[in-house]
Amino acid sequence: MRIQRWCLPACLLLMTTIHAAEETKVVPVYEEPYHRLVFQMNDMRVFNTSIPAGDTSHFHRHENPTLYVVLNYSLMRNQNLGEEWTSPDPDRSPPPGALLFRNYAEELQEHRVDNIGTESFQVIGVINYTAGGEGSAGIADEAKFSNQWFDAYHYRLEPGKSSTGHNHDNPVIVVQVGEGRSHVLVDGRRSAAKTVKGNWSWHEAGVGHRLLNSGETDVELVEIEVLLPSEK
């Protein structure tokens, strides 16, 4: 009987210790359940983050330059590993299509986030694992966002309209920011159909293309060129 009386507290302590260890386990961002890895090729990755209202991510690690495309923002609070929760800023609400860059190579971050708002939090994140490169000649100056890792372009197209034809010296990710319908035209042929917010497509370097609004409402697209070191 004496063994049984002492067993319960010991077992509870062990379970509490295991639970605490699970809470503080830190995984790479693309292994965190709410940060779903959707594409990987050589020195780049794309992940789709969707955190419902009231949910909290696991602790995860960011360690490479990352560019985010905001799809839907909610009131979020942050907790870095070993620190207290931050107080969220209700006035900080990036609109859909906003670009947020974080240079995690300069300052690694291990944290978790908590959606205390009333809407889902959704972003597309693109990771560049290299030291960066140069933008595409002829169009780099048109970029709405530019640094040594990414050039990004915004397009708002009316129904039936398309962007001018262009190509990139590096691979690109095209993200549809809102509702609508769009395609990527390659040699006049439609490809990479997008029908809802958050649809995206990858396109290799050097392939000429245009972005087309194939729907009946305005559509907003973000094109991200991932700048990679030159092979020359």
Disulfide bonds with the S-S distance in Angstrom:
none
